[in-house]
Amino acid sequence: MIDLIRPIPRNIAPEVLRPLVQAIPEKRRADICYTSLKDGDTAERIISPHTLVCTPLRWHVRADCEHADSYRDFVLSRINGVPDINDNAASGKQDDGLWNTDVTIEFIPALHFDEK
């Protein structure tokens, strides 16, 4: 017997997505209420979003977080309420060092497999 484990559907409310999609090209800040997976606490955050990322499991927004004083990935399904768009962002994608770091990945065959 084989059982399949299906990912949990994480539908993103348009009310959450729409302001972030607006803030990114306009280079604006957004106030969000975010629930951390680490401790389950919900906190107000002011972020400067620069990129939306869709993985097979969930949507993220890459943003500078003023609370953490660093760039972070925020899972959209953990944003509570409607983000509030604010004034111009002080930082952007060009300032996100990890985001702009090129990484070379080399794939090689597993050595324990036979060529046959």
N, CA, C and O atoms as CSV, one atom per row, in Angstrom:
chain,resi,resn,atom,element,x,y,z
A,1,MET,N,N,0.838,-1.175,0.000
A,1,MET,CA,C,0.000,0.000,0.000
A,1,MET,C,C,0.887,1.243,0.000
A,1,MET,O,O,1.919,1.298,0.668
A,2,ILE,N,N,0.453,2.222,-0.761
A,2,ILE,CA,C,1.191,3.482,-0.854
A,2,ILE,C,C,0.256,4.614,-0.472
A,2,ILE,O,O,-0.852,4.718,-0.999
A,3,ASP,N,N,0.697,5.451,0.435
A,3,ASP,CA,C,-0.042,6.648,0.816
A,3,ASP,C,C,0.697,7.870,0.318
A,3,ASP,O,O,1.923,7.947,0.394
A,4,LEU,N,N,-0.047,8.807,-0.183
A,4,LEU,CA,C,0.546,10.064,-0.626
A,4,LEU,C,C,0.251,11.141,0.396
A,4,LEU,O,O,-0.864,11.247,0.907
A,5,ILE,N,N,1.251,11.928,0.683
A,5,ILE,CA,C,1.074,13.077,1.562
A,5,ILE,C,C,0.988,14.304,0.668
A,5,ILE,O,O,1.930,14.640,-0.049
A,6,ARG,N,N,-0.130,14.944,0.725
A,6,ARG,CA,C,-0.335,16.129,-0.104
A,6,ARG,C,C,-0.039,17.383,0.716
A,6,ARG,O,O,-0.348,17.451,1.905
A,7,PRO,N,N,0.573,18.386,0.048
A,7,PRO,CA,C,0.836,19.626,0.778
A,7,PRO,C,C,-0.470,20.290,1.202
A,7,PRO,O,O,-1.506,20.144,0.552
A,8,ILE,N,N,-0.389,21.015,2.298
A,8,ILE,CA,C,-1.534,21.761,2.796
A,8,ILE,C,C,-1.789,22.934,1.846
A,8,ILE,O,O,-0.874,23.706,1.559
A,9,PRO,N,N,-3.021,23.072,1.358
A,9,PRO,CA,C,-3.274,24.233,0.485
A,9,PRO,C,C,-3.187,25.523,1.287
A,9,PRO,O,O,-3.790,25.655,2.352
A,10,ARG,N,N,-2.439,26.452,0.764
A,10,ARG,CA,C,-2.284,27.742,1.430
A,10,ARG,C,C,-2.787,28.826,0.485
A,10,ARG,O,O,-2.008,29.473,-0.215
A,11,ASN,N,N,-4.074,29.006,0.479
A,11,ASN,CA,C,-4.666,30.018,-0.376
A,11,ASN,C,C,-4.373,31.401,0.184
A,11,ASN,O,O,-4.518,31.649,1.381
A,12,ILE,N,N,-3.965,32.280,-0.691
A,12,ILE,CA,C,-3.625,33.639,-0.283
A,12,ILE,C,C,-4.795,34.545,-0.641
A,12,ILE,O,O,-5.240,34.580,-1.788
A,13,ALA,N,N,-5.280,35.263,0.337
A,13,ALA,CA,C,-6.393,36.183,0.109
A,13,ALA,C,C,-5.934,37.326,-0.790
A,13,ALA,O,O,-4.841,37.863,-0.605
A,14,PRO,N,N,-6.755,37.696,-1.753
A,14,PRO,CA,C,-6.399,38.828,-2.611
A,14,PRO,C,C,-6.149,40.113,-1.813
A,14,PRO,O,O,-5.368,40.968,-2.230
A,15,GLU,N,N,-6.816,40.240,-0.669
A,15,GLU,CA,C,-6.643,41.437,0.172
A,15,GLU,C,C,-5.236,41.532,0.745
A,15,GLU,O,O,-4.768,42.623,1.073
A,16,VAL,N,N,-4.558,40.385,0.867
A,16,VAL,CA,C,-3.171,40.367,1.337
A,16,VAL,C,C,-2.221,40.583,0.165
A,16,VAL,O,O,-1.265,41.352,0.265
A,17,LEU,N,N,-2.485,39.911,-0.927
A,17,LEU,CA,C,-1.582,39.946,-2.081
A,17,LEU,C,C,-1.609,41.291,-2.807
A,17,LEU,O,O,-0.559,41.811,-3.186
A,18,ARG,N,N,-2.781,41.847,-2.997
A,18,ARG,CA,C,-2.940,43.066,-3.793
A,18,ARG,C,C,-2.078,44.232,-3.308
A,18,ARG,O,O,-1.393,44.839,-4.130
A,19,PRO,N,N,-2.075,44.580,-2.008
A,19,PRO,CA,C,-1.242,45.715,-1.575
A,19,PRO,C,C,0.257,45.456,-1.760
A,19,PRO,O,O,1.014,46.385,-2.041
A,20,LEU,N,N,0.688,44.202,-1.606
A,20,LEU,CA,C,2.108,43.902,-1.789
A,20,LEU,C,C,2.502,44.009,-3.253
A,20,LEU,O,O,3.580,44.505,-3.580
A,21,VAL,N,N,1.616,43.539,-4.140
A,21,VAL,CA,C,1.873,43.668,-5.581
A,21,VAL,C,C,1.938,45.142,-5.965
A,21,VAL,O,O,2.704,45.519,-6.852
A,22,GLN,N,N,1.157,45.959,-5.318
A,22,GLN,CA,C,1.183,47.407,-5.568
A,22,GLN,C,C,2.451,48.045,-5.000
A,22,GLN,O,O,3.054,48.901,-5.647
A,23,ALA,N,N,2.855,47.640,-3.806
A,23,ALA,CA,C,4.001,48.270,-3.128
A,23,ALA,C,C,5.323,47.994,-3.832
A,23,ALA,O,O,6.207,48.850,-3.840
A,24,ILE,N,N,5.472,46.814,-4.423
A,24,ILE,CA,C,6.776,46.444,-4.999
A,24,ILE,C,C,7.202,47.381,-6.129
A,24,ILE,O,O,8.276,47.974,-6.026
A,25,PRO,N,N,6.426,47.548,-7.199
A,25,PRO,CA,C,6.906,48.437,-8.266
A,25,PRO,C,C,6.949,49.910,-7.862
A,25,PRO,O,O,7.726,50.691,-8.411
A,26,GLU,N,N,6.105,50.279,-6.894
A,26,GLU,CA,C,6.095,51.668,-6.429
A,26,GLU,C,C,7.182,51.939,-5.390
A,26,GLU,O,O,7.373,53.078,-4.963
A,27,LYS,N,N,7.906,50.865,-4.979
A,27,LYS,CA,C,8.978,50.977,-3.980
A,27,LYS,C,C,8.470,51.676,-2.714
A,27,LYS,O,O,9.018,52.685,-2.269
A,28,ARG,N,N,7.403,51.099,-2.155
A,28,ARG,CA,C,6.779,51.647,-0.958
A,28,ARG,C,C,6.908,50.666,0.192
A,28,ARG,O,O,7.111,49.472,-0.024
A,29,ARG,N,N,6.792,51.162,1.401
A,29,ARG,CA,C,6.798,50.338,2.615
A,29,ARG,C,C,5.393,49.825,2.886
A,29,ARG,O,O,4.408,50.395,2.416
A,30,ALA,N,N,5.314,48.740,3.651
A,30,ALA,CA,C,4.014,48.187,4.021
A,30,ALA,C,C,4.028,47.798,5.488
A,30,ALA,O,O,4.999,47.224,5.980
A,31,ASP,N,N,2.946,48.114,6.178
A,31,ASP,CA,C,2.739,47.645,7.554
A,31,ASP,C,C,2.009,46.314,7.470
A,31,ASP,O,O,0.965,46.214,6.826
A,32,ILE,N,N,2.560,45.286,8.123
A,32,ILE,CA,C,1.896,43.992,8.145
A,32,ILE,C,C,1.813,43.491,9.582
A,32,ILE,O,O,2.590,43.902,10.443
A,33,CYS,N,N,0.877,42.616,9.821
A,33,CYS,CA,C,0.761,41.915,11.087
A,33,CYS,C,C,1.151,40.470,10.770
A,33,CYS,O,O,0.448,39.780,10.033
A,34,TYR,N,N,2.273,40.017,11.330
A,34,TYR,CA,C,2.878,38.743,10.913
A,34,TYR,C,C,2.998,37.782,12.082
A,34,TYR,O,O,3.441,38.161,13.166
A,35,THR,N,N,2.602,36.543,11.858
A,35,THR,CA,C,2.731,35.500,12.868
A,35,THR,C,C,3.982,34.688,12.589
A,35,THR,O,O,4.106,34.076,11.528
A,36,SER,N,N,4.906,34.680,13.535
A,36,SER,CA,C,6.163,33.960,13.401
A,36,SER,C,C,5.949,32.472,13.648
A,36,SER,O,O,5.249,32.082,14.583
A,37,LEU,N,N,6.553,31.650,12.807
A,37,LEU,CA,C,6.493,30.206,13.019
A,37,LEU,C,C,7.381,29.803,14.186
A,37,LEU,O,O,7.120,28.804,14.857
A,38,LYS,N,N,8.427,30.579,14.425
A,38,LYS,CA,C,9.399,30.270,15.471
A,38,LYS,C,C,8.767,30.209,16.861
A,38,LYS,O,O,8.975,29.254,17.610
A,39,ASP,N,N,7.987,31.253,17.196
A,39,ASP,CA,C,7.410,31.294,18.545
A,39,ASP,C,C,5.892,31.459,18.556
A,39,ASP,O,O,5.281,31.461,19.625
A,40,GLY,N,N,5.278,31.598,17.382
A,40,GLY,CA,C,3.828,31.738,17.293
A,40,GLY,C,C,3.309,33.106,17.660
A,40,GLY,O,O,2.100,33.335,17.669
A,41,ASP,N,N,4.225,34.028,17.968
A,41,ASP,CA,C,3.817,35.385,18.328
A,41,ASP,C,C,3.449,36.177,17.076
A,41,ASP,O,O,4.054,36.013,16.016
A,42,THR,N,N,2.457,37.027,17.220
A,42,THR,CA,C,2.060,37.928,16.145
A,42,THR,C,C,2.579,39.313,16.471
A,42,THR,O,O,2.410,39.805,17.587
A,43,ALA,N,N,3.221,39.948,15.478
A,43,ALA,CA,C,3.808,41.263,15.704
A,43,ALA,C,C,3.600,42.144,14.484
A,43,ALA,O,O,3.526,41.666,13.352
A,44,GLU,N,N,3.508,43.437,14.741
A,44,GLU,CA,C,3.450,44.413,13.665
A,44,GLU,C,C,4.856,44.553,13.078
A,44,GLU,O,O,5.841,44.659,13.809
A,45,ARG,N,N,4.926,44.553,11.759
A,45,ARG,CA,C,6.212,44.717,11.072
A,45,ARG,C,C,6.062,45.777,9.989
A,45,ARG,O,O,5.017,45.875,9.345
A,46,ILE,N,N,7.091,46.553,9.796
A,46,ILE,CA,C,7.143,47.468,8.661
A,46,ILE,C,C,8.182,46.887,7.712
A,46,ILE,O,O,9.354,46.736,8.058
A,47,ILE,N,N,7.720,46.566,6.503
A,47,ILE,CA,C,8.614,45.929,5.541
A,47,ILE,C,C,8.696,46.757,4.263
A,47,ILE,O,O,7.788,47.520,3.932
A,48,SER,N,N,9.803,46.586,3.561
A,48,SER,CA,C,9.983,47.170,2.229
A,48,SER,C,C,10.117,45.999,1.257
A,48,SER,O,O,11.220,45.497,1.036
A,49,PRO,N,N,8.995,45.562,0.675
A,49,PRO,CA,C,9.032,44.373,-0.186
A,49,PRO,C,C,9.668,44.662,-1.539
A,49,PRO,O,O,9.492,45.740,-2.105
A,50,HIS,N,N,10.426,43.659,-2.058
A,50,HIS,CA,C,10.988,43.852,-3.395
A,50,HIS,C,C,10.683,42.715,-4.361
A,50,HIS,O,O,10.778,42.921,-5.571
A,51,THR,N,N,10.322,41.530,-3.888
A,51,THR,CA,C,10.076,40.416,-4.801
A,51,THR,C,C,9.067,39.442,-4.204
A,51,THR,O,O,9.132,39.118,-3.018
A,52,LEU,N,N,8.132,38.977,-5.035
A,52,LEU,CA,C,7.244,37.881,-4.652
A,52,LEU,C,C,7.855,36.581,-5.152
A,52,LEU,O,O,8.360,36.516,-6.272
A,53,VAL,N,N,7.808,35.551,-4.321
A,53,VAL,CA,C,8.398,34.252,-4.665
A,53,VAL,C,C,7.340,33.177,-4.458
A,53,VAL,O,O,6.711,33.108,-3.402
A,54,CYS,N,N,7.149,32.342,-5.469
A,54,CYS,CA,C,6.220,31.222,-5.355
A,54,CYS,C,C,7.022,29.929,-5.389
A,54,CYS,O,O,7.701,29.639,-6.374
A,55,THR,N,N,6.942,29.161,-4.322
A,55,THR,CA,C,7.575,27.844,-4.276
A,55,THR,C,C,6.460,26.816,-4.445
A,55,THR,O,O,5.286,27.185,-4.422
A,56,PRO,N,N,6.792,25.548,-4.613
A,56,PRO,CA,C,5.725,24.544,-4.732
A,56,PRO,C,C,4.822,24.473,-3.496
A,56,PRO,O,O,3.696,23.986,-3.595
A,57,LEU,N,N,5.283,24.942,-2.352
A,57,LEU,CA,C,4.498,24.824,-1.135
A,57,LEU,C,C,3.819,26.104,-0.689
A,57,LEU,O,O,2.771,26.041,-0.045
A,58,ARG,N,N,4.380,27.270,-1.011
A,58,ARG,CA,C,3.801,28.506,-0.493
A,58,ARG,C,C,4.359,29.737,-1.211
A,58,ARG,O,O,5.352,29.669,-1.936
A,59,TRP,N,N,3.685,30.858,-0.980
A,59,TRP,CA,C,4.117,32.151,-1.488
A,59,TRP,C,C,4.882,32.890,-0.396
A,59,TRP,O,O,4.530,32.829,0.782
A,60,HIS,N,N,5.936,33.591,-0.811
A,60,HIS,CA,C,6.742,34.419,0.084
A,60,HIS,C,C,6.851,35.809,-0.523
A,60,HIS,O,O,6.645,35.998,-1.722
A,61,VAL,N,N,7.175,36.773,0.317
A,61,VAL,CA,C,7.606,38.077,-0.161
A,61,VAL,C,C,8.966,38.332,0.465
A,61,VAL,O,O,9.138,38.169,1.673
A,62,ARG,N,N,9.929,38.731,-0.350
A,62,ARG,CA,C,11.260,39.081,0.131
A,62,ARG,C,C,11.231,40.562,0.440
A,62,ARG,O,O,10.840,41.369,-0.404
A,63,ALA,N,N,11.645,40.926,1.651
A,63,ALA,CA,C,11.518,42.319,2.065
A,63,ALA,C,C,12.533,42.665,3.139
A,63,ALA,O,O,12.999,41.802,3.884
A,64,ASP,N,N,12.863,43.946,3.200
A,64,ASP,CA,C,13.654,44.479,4.302
A,64,ASP,C,C,12.698,44.692,5.466
A,64,ASP,O,O,11.670,45.353,5.318
A,65,CYS,N,N,13.032,44.137,6.615
A,65,CYS,CA,C,12.196,44.250,7.803
A,65,CYS,C,C,12.840,45.247,8.757
A,65,CYS,O,O,13.971,45.045,9.200
A,66,GLU,N,N,12.128,46.314,9.073
A,66,GLU,CA,C,12.674,47.321,9.975
A,66,GLU,C,C,12.798,46.794,11.399
A,66,GLU,O,O,13.708,47.195,12.125
A,67,HIS,N,N,11.914,45.915,11.803
A,67,HIS,CA,C,11.962,45.324,13.149
A,67,HIS,C,C,13.231,44.485,13.332
A,67,HIS,O,O,13.912,44.598,14.352
A,68,ALA,N,N,13.543,43.646,12.343
A,68,ALA,CA,C,14.714,42.764,12.422
A,68,ALA,C,C,15.980,43.445,11.909
A,68,ALA,O,O,17.080,42.931,12.109
A,69,ASP,N,N,15.836,44.600,11.248
A,69,ASP,CA,C,16.957,45.322,10.649
A,69,ASP,C,C,17.740,44.429,9.682
A,69,ASP,O,O,18.970,44.457,9.646
A,70,SER,N,N,16.991,43.629,8.894
A,70,SER,CA,C,17.619,42.768,7.882
A,70,SER,C,C,16.559,42.319,6.881
A,70,SER,O,O,15.358,42.469,7.104
A,71,TYR,N,N,17.040,41.766,5.779
A,71,TYR,CA,C,16.130,41.235,4.776
A,71,TYR,C,C,15.662,39.859,5.205
A,71,TYR,O,O,16.439,39.054,5.720
A,72,ARG,N,N,14.379,39.598,4.987
A,72,ARG,CA,C,13.760,38.339,5.394
A,72,ARG,C,C,12.786,37.876,4.324
A,72,ARG,O,O,12.379,38.639,3.448
A,73,ASP,N,N,12.424,36.596,4.421
A,73,ASP,CA,C,11.341,36.040,3.622
A,73,ASP,C,C,10.117,35.942,4.521
A,73,ASP,O,O,10.188,35.375,5.611
A,74,PHE,N,N,9.005,36.488,4.068
A,74,PHE,CA,C,7.763,36.437,4.814
A,74,PHE,C,C,6.766,35.562,4.057
A,74,PHE,O,O,6.491,35.804,2.881
A,75,VAL,N,N,6.227,34.550,4.730
A,75,VAL,CA,C,5.247,33.655,4.129
A,75,VAL,C,C,3.906,34.386,4.118
A,75,VAL,O,O,3.434,34.835,5.163
A,76,LEU,N,N,3.295,34.504,2.943
A,76,LEU,CA,C,2.084,35.297,2.818
A,76,LEU,C,C,0.925,34.750,3.642
A,76,LEU,O,O,0.082,35.517,4.108
A,77,SER,N,N,0.874,33.434,3.827
A,77,SER,CA,C,-0.235,32.864,4.601
A,77,SER,C,C,-0.122,33.189,6.093
A,77,SER,O,O,-1.057,32.925,6.849
A,78,ARG,N,N,1.003,33.754,6.529
A,78,ARG,CA,C,1.166,34.151,7.931
A,78,ARG,C,C,0.930,35.638,8.151
A,78,ARG,O,O,1.091,36.137,9.265
A,79,ILE,N,N,0.550,36.343,7.097
A,79,ILE,CA,C,0.200,37.758,7.225
A,79,ILE,C,C,-1.278,37.837,7.581
A,79,ILE,O,O,-2.130,37.304,6.870
A,80,ASN,N,N,-1.569,38.507,8.686
A,80,ASN,CA,C,-2.943,38.654,9.167
A,80,ASN,C,C,-3.482,40.018,8.770
A,80,ASN,O,O,-2.776,41.021,8.870
A,81,GLY,N,N,-4.705,40.059,8.328
A,81,GLY,CA,C,-5.309,41.331,7.951
A,81,GLY,C,C,-4.797,41.823,6.609
A,81,GLY,O,O,-4.176,41.079,5.850
A,82,VAL,N,N,-5.065,43.067,6.339
A,82,VAL,CA,C,-4.701,43.687,5.066
A,82,VAL,C,C,-3.470,44.560,5.266
A,82,VAL,O,O,-3.482,45.451,6.116
A,83,PRO,N,N,-2.390,44.319,4.490
A,83,PRO,CA,C,-1.216,45.196,4.589
A,83,PRO,C,C,-1.588,46.638,4.249
A,83,PRO,O,O,-2.395,46.894,3.355
A,84,ASP,N,N,-0.986,47.562,4.974
A,84,ASP,CA,C,-1.233,48.990,4.778
A,84,ASP,C,C,-0.019,49.587,4.081
A,84,ASP,O,O,1.096,49.511,4.597
A,85,ILE,N,N,-0.230,50.178,2.916
A,85,ILE,CA,C,0.863,50.756,2.136
A,85,ILE,C,C,1.211,52.131,2.699
A,85,ILE,O,O,0.333,52.943,2.991
A,86,ASN,N,N,2.520,52.371,2.844
A,86,ASN,CA,C,3.020,53.617,3.431
A,86,ASN,C,C,3.850,54.412,2.440
A,86,ASN,O,O,3.677,54.319,1.224
A,87,ASP,N,N,4.759,55.200,3.007
A,87,ASP,CA,C,5.628,56.058,2.220
A,87,ASP,C,C,6.707,55.255,1.497
A,87,ASP,O,O,6.698,54.025,1.519
A,88,ASN,N,N,7.614,55.951,0.870
A,88,ASN,CA,C,8.656,55.324,0.070
A,88,ASN,C,C,9.609,54.486,0.908
A,88,ASN,O,O,9.954,54.848,2.033
A,89,ALA,N,N,10.023,53.370,0.345
A,89,ALA,CA,C,10.971,52.483,1.007
A,89,ALA,C,C,12.360,53.111,1.006
A,89,ALA,O,O,12.753,53.769,0.042
A,90,ALA,N,N,13.093,52.905,2.084
A,90,ALA,CA,C,14.456,53.434,2.179
A,90,ALA,C,C,15.462,52.471,1.554
A,90,ALA,O,O,16.584,52.863,1.234
A,91,SER,N,N,15.061,51.215,1.381
A,91,SER,CA,C,15.963,50.211,0.811
A,91,SER,C,C,15.201,49.403,-0.226
A,91,SER,O,O,13.971,49.399,-0.260
A,92,GLY,N,N,15.963,48.723,-1.067
A,92,GLY,CA,C,15.334,47.950,-2.139
A,92,GLY,C,C,16.118,46.706,-2.473
A,92,GLY,O,O,17.023,46.301,-1.743
A,93,LYS,N,N,15.754,46.106,-3.592
A,93,LYS,CA,C,16.380,44.860,-4.024
A,93,LYS,C,C,17.898,44.995,-4.169
A,93,LYS,O,O,18.643,44.066,-3.858
A,94,GLN,N,N,18.344,46.143,-4.636
A,94,GLN,CA,C,19.778,46.353,-4.849
A,94,GLN,C,C,20.569,46.308,-3.543
A,94,GLN,O,O,21.776,46.065,-3.565
A,95,ASP,N,N,19.911,46.539,-2.409
A,95,ASP,CA,C,20.584,46.541,-1.110
A,95,ASP,C,C,20.559,45.180,-0.416
A,95,ASP,O,O,21.166,45.016,0.643
A,96,ASP,N,N,19.865,44.206,-0.999
A,96,ASP,CA,C,19.708,42.880,-0.402
A,96,ASP,C,C,20.876,41.996,-0.845
A,96,ASP,O,O,20.829,41.362,-1.899
A,97,GLY,N,N,21.927,41.968,-0.017
A,97,GLY,CA,C,23.154,41.255,-0.367
A,97,GLY,C,C,22.950,39.772,-0.647
A,97,GLY,O,O,23.482,39.254,-1.629
A,98,LEU,N,N,22.188,39.078,0.196
A,98,LEU,CA,C,21.978,37.645,-0.033
A,98,LEU,C,C,21.186,37.398,-1.303
A,98,LEU,O,O,21.473,36.448,-2.032
A,99,TRP,N,N,20.208,38.221,-1.580
A,99,TRP,CA,C,19.395,38.058,-2.780
A,99,TRP,C,C,20.238,38.241,-4.038
A,99,TRP,O,O,19.994,37.588,-5.053
A,100,ASN,N,N,21.222,39.122,-3.973
A,100,ASN,CA,C,22.038,39.446,-5.144
A,100,ASN,C,C,23.325,38.643,-5.230
A,100,ASN,O,O,24.168,38.926,-6.081
A,101,THR,N,N,23.494,37.646,-4.365
A,101,THR,CA,C,24.691,36.816,-4.396
A,101,THR,C,C,24.499,35.657,-5.374
A,101,THR,O,O,23.564,34.869,-5.239
A,102,ASP,N,N,25.392,35.562,-6.358
A,102,ASP,CA,C,25.347,34.446,-7.301
A,102,ASP,C,C,25.911,33.198,-6.641
A,102,ASP,O,O,26.904,33.254,-5.917
A,103,VAL,N,N,25.268,32.087,-6.900
A,103,VAL,CA,C,25.697,30.807,-6.359
A,103,VAL,C,C,25.832,29.840,-7.514
A,103,VAL,O,O,24.928,29.727,-8.342
A,104,THR,N,N,26.960,29.136,-7.578
A,104,THR,CA,C,27.164,28.125,-8.603
A,104,THR,C,C,26.882,26.760,-8.002
A,104,THR,O,O,27.432,26.394,-6.964
A,105,ILE,N,N,26.021,26.019,-8.669
A,105,ILE,CA,C,25.686,24.670,-8.215
A,105,ILE,C,C,26.145,23.692,-9.277
A,105,ILE,O,O,25.834,23.847,-10.458
A,106,GLU,N,N,26.884,22.689,-8.852
A,106,GLU,CA,C,27.368,21.671,-9.778
A,106,GLU,C,C,26.732,20.337,-9.400
A,106,GLU,O,O,26.868,19.865,-8.271
A,107,PHE,N,N,26.040,19.742,-10.360
A,107,PHE,CA,C,25.430,18.436,-10.144
A,107,PHE,C,C,26.362,17.362,-10.677
A,107,PHE,O,O,26.849,17.450,-11.804
A,108,ILE,N,N,26.604,16.345,-9.857
A,108,ILE,CA,C,27.414,15.219,-10.288
A,108,ILE,C,C,26.648,13.938,-9.964
A,108,ILE,O,O,25.839,13.916,-9.037
A,109,PRO,N,N,26.902,12.864,-10.731
A,109,PRO,CA,C,26.214,11.606,-10.425
A,109,PRO,C,C,26.693,11.038,-9.088
A,109,PRO,O,O,27.844,11.223,-8.692
A,110,ALA,N,N,25.799,10.355,-8.418
A,110,ALA,CA,C,26.170,9.696,-7.158
A,110,ALA,C,C,27.201,8.613,-7.461
A,110,ALA,O,O,26.995,7.775,-8.339
A,111,LEU,N,N,28.286,8.639,-6.744
A,111,LEU,CA,C,29.402,7.740,-7.045
A,111,LEU,C,C,29.079,6.282,-6.728
A,111,LEU,O,O,29.725,5.383,-7.265
A,112,HIS,N,N,28.119,6.037,-5.891
A,112,HIS,CA,C,27.828,4.647,-5.521
A,112,HIS,C,C,26.939,3.940,-6.560
A,112,HIS,O,O,26.690,2.741,-6.432
A,113,PHE,N,N,26.460,4.660,-7.579
A,113,PHE,CA,C,25.668,4.007,-8.621
A,113,PHE,C,C,26.577,3.504,-9.726
A,113,PHE,O,O,27.565,4.143,-10.088
A,114,ASP,N,N,26.223,2.367,-10.242
A,114,ASP,CA,C,26.923,1.743,-11.359
A,114,ASP,C,C,26.510,2.457,-12.637
A,114,ASP,O,O,25.375,2.921,-12.737
A,115,GLU,N,N,27.404,2.556,-13.618
A,115,GLU,CA,C,27.087,3.214,-14.878
A,115,GLU,C,C,26.114,2.406,-15.726
A,115,GLU,O,O,25.568,2.940,-16.692
A,116,LYS,N,N,25.881,1.149,-15.402
A,116,LYS,CA,C,24.999,0.310,-16.219
A,116,LYS,C,C,23.632,0.717,-16.052
A,116,LYS,O,O,22.735,0.131,-16.658
